[in-house]
């Protein structure tokens, strides 16, 4: 079932809802989702710079890093 079909099904079912508390809850969920989508679209420049610094530090010090598979193997063998 594609997303448009799912939305249409929900809308049709919602048309028959008479429970005001349920309607308020759904409205709150939609408001929350809308705010969350709006807030998550931008990454602060400060965070981008932190990631860039860490990537540079990693690239300059590869001998100090261990692959996850190696760590996993050590943990699972003890």
OpenMM code with the backbone's topology and positions (N, CA, C; nanometers):
from openmm import Vec3, app, unit

residues = "UNK UNK UNK UNK UNK UNK UNK UNK UNK UNK UNK UNK UNK UNK UNK UNK UNK UNK UNK UNK UNK UNK UNK UNK UNK UNK UNK UNK UNK UNK UNK UNK UNK UNK UNK UNK UNK UNK UNK UNK UNK UNK UNK UNK UNK UNK UNK UNK UNK UNK UNK UNK UNK UNK UNK UNK UNK UNK UNK UNK UNK UNK UNK UNK UNK UNK UNK UNK UNK UNK UNK UNK UNK UNK UNK UNK UNK UNK".split()
positions = [
    Vec3(0.0854, -0.1175, 0.0000),
    Vec3(0.0000, 0.0000, 0.0000),
    Vec3(0.0901, 0.1239, 0.0000),
    Vec3(0.0690, 0.2134, -0.0966),
    Vec3(0.1521, 0.3340, -0.1036),
    Vec3(0.1027, 0.4406, -0.0053),
    Vec3(0.1813, 0.5432, 0.0104),
    Vec3(0.1520, 0.6452, 0.1113),
    Vec3(0.0219, 0.7207, 0.0834),
    Vec3(-0.0065, 0.7474, -0.0428),
    Vec3(-0.1304, 0.8188, -0.0761),
    Vec3(-0.2535, 0.7348, -0.0412),
    Vec3(-0.2452, 0.6052, -0.0649),
    Vec3(-0.3553, 0.5152, -0.0305),
    Vec3(-0.3747, 0.5122, 0.1202),
    Vec3(-0.2645, 0.5062, 0.1931),
    Vec3(-0.2721, 0.5059, 0.3397),
    Vec3(-0.3367, 0.6346, 0.3917),
    Vec3(-0.2943, 0.7483, 0.3366),
    Vec3(-0.3518, 0.8756, 0.3800),
    Vec3(-0.5006, 0.8825, 0.3488),
    Vec3(-0.5394, 0.8381, 0.2322),
    Vec3(-0.6815, 0.8389, 0.1947),
    Vec3(-0.7634, 0.7510, 0.2877),
    Vec3(-0.7080, 0.6356, 0.3229),
    Vec3(-0.7787, 0.5446, 0.4132),
    Vec3(-0.7973, 0.6074, 0.5505),
    Vec3(-0.6910, 0.6725, 0.6003),
    Vec3(-0.6994, 0.7374, 0.7314),
    Vec3(-0.8004, 0.8514, 0.7289),
    Vec3(-0.7980, 0.9306, 0.6250),
    Vec3(-0.8915, 1.0435, 0.6128),
    Vec3(-1.0352, 0.9931, 0.6108),
    Vec3(-1.0603, 0.8885, 0.5356),
    Vec3(-1.1965, 0.8344, 0.5277),
    Vec3(-1.2422, 0.7814, 0.6633),
    Vec3(-1.1552, 0.7115, 0.7324),
    Vec3(-1.1914, 0.6603, 0.8647),
    Vec3(-1.2133, 0.7750, 0.9629),
    Vec3(-1.1311, 0.8804, 0.9511),
    Vec3(-1.1400, 0.9941, 1.0410),
    Vec3(-1.2733, 1.0685, 1.0256),
    Vec3(-1.3284, 1.0678, 0.9056),
    Vec3(-1.4563, 1.1355, 0.8807),
    Vec3(-1.5676, 1.0802, 0.9684),
    Vec3(-1.5542, 0.9567, 1.0123),
    Vec3(-1.6596, 0.8915, 1.0908),
    Vec3(-1.6345, 0.8957, 1.2415),
    Vec3(-1.5232, 0.9555, 1.2825),
    Vec3(-1.4901, 0.9625, 1.4249),
    Vec3(-1.5771, 1.0691, 1.4917),
    Vec3(-1.6367, 1.0322, 1.6051),
    Vec3(-1.7196, 1.1262, 1.6811),
    Vec3(-1.6606, 1.1562, 1.8188),
    Vec3(-1.5590, 1.0826, 1.8564),
    Vec3(-1.4960, 1.0986, 1.9875),
    Vec3(-1.4080, 1.2236, 1.9872),
    Vec3(-1.4510, 1.3272, 2.0607),
    Vec3(-1.3794, 1.4546, 2.0598),
    Vec3(-1.2376, 1.4411, 2.1166),
    Vec3(-1.2200, 1.3574, 2.2167),
    Vec3(-1.0869, 1.3373, 2.2746),
    Vec3(-0.9923, 1.2754, 2.1713),
    Vec3(-1.0434, 1.1818, 2.0931),
    Vec3(-0.9626, 1.1198, 1.9889),
    Vec3(-0.9264, 1.2224, 1.8814),
    Vec3(-1.0214, 1.3051, 1.8450),
    Vec3(-0.9954, 1.4095, 1.7454),
    Vec3(-0.8877, 1.5059, 1.7961),
    Vec3(-0.8974, 1.5446, 1.9236),
    Vec3(-0.7965, 1.6333, 1.9819),
    Vec3(-0.6588, 1.5666, 1.9848),
    Vec3(-0.6562, 1.4387, 2.0163),
    Vec3(-0.5296, 1.3655, 2.0203),
    Vec3(-0.4661, 1.3594, 1.8822),
    Vec3(-0.5453, 1.3316, 1.7816),
    Vec3(-0.4937, 1.3260, 1.6452),
    Vec3(-0.4434, 1.4633, 1.6023),
    Vec3(-0.5158, 1.5670, 1.6359),
    Vec3(-0.4719, 1.7032, 1.6041),
    Vec3(-0.3378, 1.7328, 1.6708),
    Vec3(-0.3236, 1.6935, 1.7980),
    Vec3(-0.1977, 1.7160, 1.8690),
    Vec3(-0.0824, 1.6388, 1.8046),
    Vec3(-0.1092, 1.5166, 1.7625),
    Vec3(-0.0067, 1.4374, 1.6944),
    Vec3(0.0371, 1.5042, 1.5640),
    Vec3(-0.0592, 1.5525, 1.4889),
    Vec3(-0.0271, 1.6188, 1.3631),
    Vec3(0.0499, 1.7484, 1.3865),
    Vec3(0.0108, 1.8244, 1.4898),
    Vec3(0.0836, 1.9470, 1.5239),
    Vec3(0.2268, 1.9152, 1.5640),
    Vec3(0.2439, 1.8111, 1.6460),
    Vec3(0.3767, 1.7705, 1.6904),
    Vec3(0.4628, 1.7289, 1.5707),
    Vec3(0.4055, 1.6488, 1.4819),
    Vec3(0.4794, 1.6020, 1.3641),
    Vec3(0.5200, 1.7195, 1.2752),
    Vec3(0.4309, 1.8151, 1.2606),
    Vec3(0.4603, 1.9318, 1.1778),
    Vec3(0.5755, 2.0129, 1.2362),
    Vec3(0.5736, 2.0351, 1.3675),
    Vec3(0.6809, 2.1100, 1.4329),
    Vec3(0.8122, 2.0343, 1.4242),
    Vec3(0.8065, 1.9032, 1.4433),
    Vec3(0.9278, 1.8210, 1.4389),
    Vec3(0.9909, 1.8255, 1.3002),
    Vec3(0.9093, 1.8156, 1.1955),
    Vec3(0.9617, 1.8218, 1.0586),
    Vec3(1.0258, 1.9569, 1.0318),
    Vec3(0.9649, 2.0628, 1.0784),
    Vec3(1.0170, 2.1976, 1.0583),
    Vec3(1.1496, 2.2153, 1.1316),
    Vec3(1.1571, 2.1650, 1.2545),
    Vec3(1.2770, 2.1831, 1.3366),
    Vec3(1.3938, 2.0971, 1.2914),
    Vec3(1.3681, 1.9854, 1.2279),
    Vec3(1.4746, 1.8924, 1.1915),
    Vec3(1.5359, 1.9187, 1.0545),
    Vec3(1.4928, 2.0203, 0.9869),
    Vec3(1.5405, 2.0420, 0.8520),
    Vec3(1.6759, 2.1108, 0.8460),
    Vec3(1.7148, 2.1798, 0.9514),
    Vec3(1.8399, 2.2526, 0.9492),
    Vec3(1.9339, 2.2001, 1.0569),
    Vec3(2.0595, 2.1821, 1.0192),
    Vec3(2.1617, 2.1421, 1.1141),
    Vec3(2.2428, 2.2675, 1.1451),
    Vec3(2.2560, 2.2990, 1.2723),
    Vec3(2.3312, 2.4207, 1.3071),
    Vec3(2.4752, 2.4140, 1.2551),
    Vec3(2.5241, 2.5268, 1.2098),
    Vec3(2.6597, 2.5354, 1.1553),
    Vec3(2.7630, 2.4865, 1.2566),
    Vec3(2.7396, 2.5139, 1.3837),
    Vec3(2.8315, 2.4688, 1.4891),
    Vec3(2.8450, 2.3158, 1.4892),
    Vec3(2.7342, 2.2469, 1.4723),
    Vec3(2.7374, 2.1003, 1.4688),
    Vec3(2.8081, 2.0495, 1.3438),
    Vec3(2.7854, 2.1152, 1.2327),
    Vec3(2.8532, 2.0774, 1.1084),
    Vec3(3.0039, 2.0922, 1.1259),
    Vec3(3.0458, 2.2004, 1.1899),
    Vec3(3.1889, 2.2240, 1.2122),
    Vec3(3.2495, 2.1189, 1.3050),
    Vec3(3.1745, 2.0771, 1.4058),
    Vec3(3.2227, 1.9725, 1.4966),
    Vec3(3.2466, 1.8431, 1.4195),
    Vec3(3.1537, 1.8068, 1.3344),
    Vec3(3.1686, 1.6843, 1.2556),
    Vec3(3.2879, 1.6964, 1.1610),
    Vec3(3.3027, 1.8100, 1.0983),
    Vec3(3.4167, 1.8305, 1.0079),
    Vec3(3.5499, 1.8169, 1.0833),
    Vec3(3.5562, 1.8768, 1.2027),
    Vec3(3.6785, 1.8681, 1.2832),
    Vec3(3.7080, 1.7230, 1.3200),
    Vec3(3.6065, 1.6492, 1.3589),
    Vec3(3.6261, 1.5094, 1.3966),
    Vec3(3.6694, 1.4254, 1.2773),
    Vec3(3.6138, 1.4532, 1.1603),
    Vec3(3.6529, 1.3785, 1.0404),
    Vec3(3.7990, 1.4069, 1.0041),
    Vec3(3.8395, 1.5320, 1.0170),
    Vec3(3.9781, 1.5686, 0.9892),
    Vec3(4.0709, 1.5019, 1.0897),
    Vec3(4.0342, 1.5066, 1.2157),
    Vec3(4.1148, 1.4434, 1.3206),
    Vec3(4.1268, 1.2931, 1.2943),
    Vec3(4.0179, 1.2311, 1.2572),
    Vec3(4.0174, 1.0883, 1.2257),
    Vec3(4.1099, 1.0594, 1.1072),
    Vec3(4.0962, 1.1359, 1.0017),
    Vec3(4.1759, 1.1140, 0.8801),
    Vec3(4.3248, 1.1321, 0.9071),
    Vec3(4.3606, 1.2201, 0.9998),
    Vec3(4.5011, 1.2467, 1.0309),
    Vec3(4.5602, 1.1481, 1.1315),
    Vec3(4.4771, 1.0650, 1.1938),
    Vec3(4.5245, 0.9739, 1.2978),
    Vec3(4.4680, 0.8339, 1.2796),
    Vec3(4.4713, 0.7825, 1.1595),
    Vec3(4.4113, 0.6522, 1.1312),
    Vec3(4.4728, 0.5392, 1.2135),
    Vec3(4.6000, 0.5506, 1.2501),
    Vec3(4.6650, 0.4439, 1.3261),
    Vec3(4.6055, 0.4280, 1.4662),
    Vec3(4.5375, 0.5302, 1.5162),
    Vec3(4.4792, 0.5255, 1.6505),
    Vec3(4.3375, 0.4677, 1.6533),
    Vec3(4.2836, 0.4332, 1.5395),
    Vec3(4.1459, 0.3864, 1.5336),
    Vec3(4.1400, 0.2381, 1.5022),
    Vec3(4.0381, 0.1734, 1.5568),
    Vec3(4.0182, 0.0302, 1.5373),
    Vec3(3.8853, 0.0108, 1.4655),
    Vec3(3.8827, -0.0784, 1.3697),
    Vec3(3.7593, -0.1090, 1.2970),
    Vec3(3.6572, -0.1719, 1.3911),
    Vec3(3.5311, -0.1428, 1.3692),
    Vec3(3.4257, -0.1981, 1.4527),
    Vec3(3.4271, -0.3509, 1.4508),
    Vec3(3.4505, -0.4128, 1.3375),
    Vec3(3.4536, -0.5591, 1.3298),
    Vec3(3.5604, -0.6165, 1.4221),
    Vec3(3.6750, -0.5508, 1.4317),
    Vec3(3.7815, -0.5967, 1.5206),
    Vec3(3.7379, -0.5871, 1.6673),
    Vec3(3.6731, -0.4787, 1.7021),
    Vec3(3.6228, -0.4618, 1.8390),
    Vec3(3.5172, -0.5679, 1.8682),
    Vec3(3.4259, -0.5859, 1.7762),
    Vec3(3.3189, -0.6836, 1.7929),
    Vec3(3.3759, -0.8243, 1.8110),
    Vec3(3.4751, -0.8586, 1.7300),
    Vec3(3.5377, -0.9912, 1.7410),
    Vec3(3.6041, -1.0096, 1.8763),
    Vec3(3.6730, -0.9075, 1.9250),
    Vec3(3.7380, -0.9160, 2.0572),
    Vec3(3.6337, -0.9337, 2.1674),
    Vec3(3.5254, -0.8601, 2.1597),
    Vec3(3.4211, -0.8705, 2.2623),
    Vec3(3.3546, -1.0067, 2.2616),
    Vec3(3.3365, -1.0613, 2.1455),
    Vec3(3.2679, -1.1898, 2.1350),
    Vec3(3.3565, -1.3093, 2.1625),
    Vec3(3.4877, -1.2912, 2.1653),
    Vec3(3.5772, -1.4036, 2.1911),
    Vec3(3.6108, -1.4194, 2.3382),
    Vec3(3.5762, -1.3210, 2.4196),
    Vec3(3.6088, -1.3280, 2.5628),
    Vec3(3.4903, -1.3688, 2.6439),
] * unit.nanometer
topology = app.Topology()
chain = topology.addChain("A")
for resn in residues:
    res = topology.addResidue(resn, chain)
    for name in ("N", "CA", "C"):
        topology.addAtom(name, app.Element.getBySymbol(name[0]), res)
